[in-house]
Amino acid sequence: MEVNAVIENLCNKFGVTVDYLLPKIVRYVTVMSAAGVIIGVLIIIACVIALKKAYKVGVKWSEEPENKYDEWWEYTPTTIILVVCSSLAFIAVFMIFVNTYHLVSVLASPEVAALKYVGELLK
């Protein structure tokens, strides 16, 4: 299947020219991939901030004499925050890798990226 033939066929169906459609598809895929990277970084920053606050609360809690635990991470809310933030950070790192891969592939070969996007729309 020829890349140009598929894109031209699609353009004929929509009544637009290839010169009009191709840059719009490439720009859309590029912006969405960049947004995914930015969102992933923001999730990691939020997790780091939440973990720092949870650590401070856990340390304060463990220093109180009436508590039977010695370590800050034995405080249940701190443990829950630790698990949730670790999971979110793992997902965010995966999101960053996937969107960076898409961003590089779009910038390296925009026509192929446009064809993949069109192929996904037609499925």
Secondary structure as UniProt FT lines:
FT   HELIX           3..14
FT   HELIX           18..62
FT   TURN            65..66
FT   HELIX           72..74
FT   HELIX           76..108
FT   HELIX           110..122
//
